[in-house]
Amino acid sequence: MNRQPLKPPETDSVGVPRRLDVLVVGQGFGGMYMLHRARGMGLRVLAIEAGDDVGGTWYWNRYPGARCDVMSIDYCYSFSNEIMQEWTWSEQFAAQSEIWSYAKWVADKLDLRRDITFKTRATVLAYDTARQLWSVTTDRGDVFEVTYLVMATGPLSIPKGLDVPGGTRFKGEIYLSGRWPHHPVEFGGKRVGLIGTGSTGVQITPVVAEQAGQLVVFQRTPSFTLPMRNRPLDTDFVAQIKEHYPELRALARNTTTGGVRATSTRPVFSVPVAERERLMEDAWAHSGLAFFGLFSDPLVNQKANDVVAEFVRRKIRQTVDDPATAEALTPRGYPIFARRICLDTNYYEAFNRDNVMLVDCLQEPILEITERGVRTQAREIELDIIIAATGYDGLTGAMTAVDITGTQGRSLREKWSGGAHSHLGLMLAGFPNLFMIAGANGPSALANYLILNEQNADWICDCIAFMRAHGHSTVEPTAEAENAYMDLVNMIASRSLMPKANTWYTGTNIPGKPRFFPLYAGGLNKYLELCRDTAAAGYSGFRFSGPAEPRGQREPSPGQSQT
Amino acid sequence: MTSNPTIGHPTRRLDAVVVGAGFGGMCMVHRLRQMELSVVGIEAGGDVGGVWYWNRYPGARCDLMCIDYSYGFSHEIEQEWTWPEQFAHQRDILAYANFVADKLDLRRDFQFNTRVTGAVWDNTRSLWTIRTESGETLEATYLVMASGPLSVPRENEFEGLTAFRGELYRTGRWPQHDVTYVGKRVGVIGTGSTGIQVVSAVAEEAAELHVFQRTPSFSMPMRNADITPEYAAEIKRHYPAMRAAARNSLVGGVRPSITRPFFSLPPDQRKDLMEDSWKRGGHAFLGTFSDLMTNPEANEQVAEFVRGKISDVVKDPLTAEKLKPRGYPIFARRPCLDTNYYESFNLPHVHLVDCNEEPIERLTEGGVKTRAREIELDVLILATGYDGLTGAMLAFDIVGRNGARLRDKWRDGPRSYLGLAMAGFPNLFMMCGANGPSALANIITLNEQNGDWICDVIAHMGRAGLNTVEATVQAEDDWMETVRSLAKLTLMSKASTWYTGTNVEGKARGLTMYAGGYRPYRETCEAMIRDGYRGLAFESAVTKPSQWPSGLDQRSPAADATR
């Protein structure tokens, strides 16, 4: 085996590899905190980011109506009381512009940008077994050689794009919600077509409806959506939150979702019918989020799920004036909450406007984009603007978009050909020293990403510190530990109704992607406990190795026998 | 080995003796019998029912919902029994206990009207020698103490108890015959859960009612309701799912608990939630906020809300003021659920005697002498509470290995491993022990889990040919450390109650119950079994093979059921 000296000289010269301790890929909230932490440990760390600023998903998703469906007081960093105290959210659910401002403000505050290379994508990641390092090539031709590689590439980074033929033919404007331009888009007097009615489409519809001459909503799968009932946060409330922030965040970490939103332990059928109705009416009137605080079992008990789904279906009928449109908007055939529940502001109400039309693509599928608009099986609809809110190659897309090769020349695409497979969503057997933040096999989209990001980055930093303290140079999970963890993930998923819908959770929105529910559905608090216990047990399930020194000079280290 | 008493023979040799025929002892005898062990249950009362056998006082009712406070181990029992009310009356609960006893034919293995006077571990023969009041001696391999947390009423708490010439009743030893109050002057001493129930029930009938209050309780409206046939049918259809939810909850029931902290909501929403909970009654209050037992500030705001309600209800401001509890956190003393308790004080013939102002000096021939006056009474009801949690364990002498006495071991408070087993007391198990979740959980759910755990350990001993089992000193110490550190986190430690032992003179103080919640407790019990019965020390039966009962290696189907 070819053994190289551990530290080649650092250099910035073009084409010459740059040697780092850590490279962070992605500068959304996960990557930003990772960069901050790694820097705090005195590691040589750099980050690369495809966008020209920080913010990740909130950098790209500037579409009209873009808003987070997690409460602002939860969807922000918890690691720094200073940051919590200095930043003030204006609404219960923050708009994209405010979240992006927050990300930029944090980047300024922590002086992150000096270690970030923007407009840069990693293209090839290859592990050099002999030299125990990752070689990273970017689309700008940089080459980094790094000891630890942290993929903070996010679960919703690779838009699926316009999945209908003929897009190039269209003479009007086409916009992807996940690649929205930085300039304002004028809808005034225009005929706008919106394809897609997931969380994004549901947010776009009421906003564009008010501006456009005409809005045509092309619906493939109807979503369940609950009224967000967003409201401004008044000064007194903000002061109260800030006063109690540290304890509120500590309590949030101990919940299944990582937020202070209510979740309840009361099963649907423990409550008499009239009381159930009253509870749901009340939640509908005040806050869609309150639905999570009503009952404990809609995602495990189909009959309990039916009760809530039927309530929402009734609300659609009550809200939408035209019975045929109401019927078409009514989701059927999958459990409520199995597809990500939407929180909307006047979505169903928008279909009562004269300038909004629903096209039910189950009745008349879209055949193609034409020069003038969209042709369905039944007709051609003329449009000036097409918005594709068609979703993402979720959870795994950003990882498989890059060419990643681990030990023995095995590629990640090959490893994940049957679906995402990792240990704790953090590491991959066969890919030493490669860490993921908010990986596909953690709680991911089922939890508050900000809390998950922080915990993942902390875990990674602790692991790196442990390795340095013990003189280990590589770490990777054993195949057995990874398999056992994935068995746990599958076992928990099998108890949930969530795998039953065709969604980006199950990968069924992407043609050719294997149907697989990769998320850990046991709750964020349990997941954090699992990660903590693993570390506390000397990183059980992980294999460490010493530095790549010439044979005979290697000394056994205490952690070496731990598997 | 035989389970039949030999007539005329003073000693009976059994596999197990169970002390107590409450819900714990009943299911324990049933489960041990399923394992084909010879077992006898000893019960001081004349029939089954435990606390519900003794507590026949007017207004006696369970403060847990009946759909929780009932056995979950038998589908048949769940289907055949129908509860008439949300919160069951004592007579219905006792009828239920009798129904179960009939159904499982339990009485044939119980000896009623019998008190145990002592239990001594025979180290040479590895068995317990148990003596009863009637002079009988039983020898048993296993001794299961299912003697309950509230079985020993406080006594001799007042001077002159024998001097009183009127009718004197203790709520926990209520006579089987009817008691009438019409035209009588009645006194009630004590305003805990019992006193509060008695007051509302007696107030209407009595000519005069004097309520002697030492420590005011926080009481919330129960708003009991009939269970409609439709609701009953729905519950029965969904019982298995509800039991599963209960086992996964912090309290072991389907009453709501929630993850929303107090200060995550604006004041107006908090107020609305509290108003709504007050209106809904029952356990609604416990489903409002998550941190009432950990955050003193949140606790005080809820306490103040309830104090405000007392002012709203009670017309005389002076009486209202005296009824308001102060100086300890709400929910730290067991919260009461009442039906018109505060309202009773608006009746002209109901008088509150504030014993903080005028302490009771003694009972006299004619009534009660306080520091200020003598109050003449025809009937005096003592609702003065119990020597809780440990009283029944220390009521007779239990002598373990090497002559060690339990009374010595527990001098500074009860200590055990998981509330189930103790170092130095081999083959002795406790149900609903003082160091488990006990009164903080649904005791029936807990009893069943404890019973399963005990059977699991006994079955394991049979399979592995083990003779004795006891907790290791280390395991017991570690568990008690866990119990203590959790107690420190909760405000429950901060009140003088039977939870903390401060209601009984000379008793060791401190919260000895496991305050981490039912589910974590259950998971801990399951984990230690999975880890090879961690924390238990066994001795092999190799030396004494003849001691082994035959049926021990047979695990009953119920023991394998997922719980």
Boltz contact constraints between the chains, C-beta under 6 A:
constraints:
  - contact:
      token1: [A, 237]
      token2: [B, 266]
      max_distance: 6.0
  - contact:
      token1: [A, 240]
      token2: [B, 263]
      max_distance: 6.0
  - contact:
      token1: [A, 244]
      token2: [B, 263]
      max_distance: 6.0
  - contact:
      token1: [A, 248]
      token2: [B, 261]
      max_distance: 6.0
  - contact:
      token1: [A, 248]
      token2: [B, 264]
      max_distance: 6.0
  - contact:
      token1: [A, 251]
      token2: [B, 261]
      max_distance: 6.0
  - contact:
      token1: [A, 255]
      token2: [B, 259]
      max_distance: 6.0
  - contact:
      token1: [A, 260]
      token2: [B, 261]
      max_distance: 6.0
  - contact:
      token1: [A, 260]
      token2: [B, 264]
      max_distance: 6.0
  - contact:
      token1: [A, 262]
      token2: [B, 258]
      max_distance: 6.0
  - contact:
      token1: [A, 262]
      token2: [B, 259]
      max_distance: 6.0
  - contact:
      token1: [A, 262]
      token2: [B, 260]
      max_distance: 6.0
  - contact:
      token1: [A, 263]
      token2: [B, 259]
      max_distance: 6.0
  - contact:
      token1: [A, 264]
      token2: [B, 256]
      max_distance: 6.0
  - contact:
      token1: [A, 264]
      token2: [B, 258]
      max_distance: 6.0
  - contact:
      token1: [A, 265]
      token2: [B, 249]
      max_distance: 6.0
  - contact:
      token1: [A, 265]
      token2: [B, 257]
      max_distance: 6.0
  - contact:
      token1: [A, 266]
      token2: [B, 254]
      max_distance: 6.0
  - contact:
      token1: [A, 266]
      token2: [B, 256]
      max_distance: 6.0
  - contact:
      token1: [A, 267]
      token2: [B, 242]
      max_distance: 6.0
  - contact:
      token1: [A, 267]
      token2: [B, 245]
      max_distance: 6.0
  - contact:
      token1: [A, 267]
      token2: [B, 254]
      max_distance: 6.0
  - contact:
      token1: [A, 269]
      token2: [B, 234]
      max_distance: 6.0
  - contact:
      token1: [A, 269]
      token2: [B, 238]
      max_distance: 6.0
  - contact:
      token1: [A, 270]
      token2: [B, 242]
      max_distance: 6.0
  - contact:
      token1: [A, 270]
      token2: [B, 254]
      max_distance: 6.0
  - contact:
      token1: [A, 272]
      token2: [B, 231]
      max_distance: 6.0
  - contact:
      token1: [A, 293]
      token2: [B, 258]
      max_distance: 6.0
  - contact:
      token1: [A, 296]
      token2: [B, 245]
      max_distance: 6.0
  - contact:
      token1: [A, 301]
      token2: [B, 241]
      max_distance: 6.0
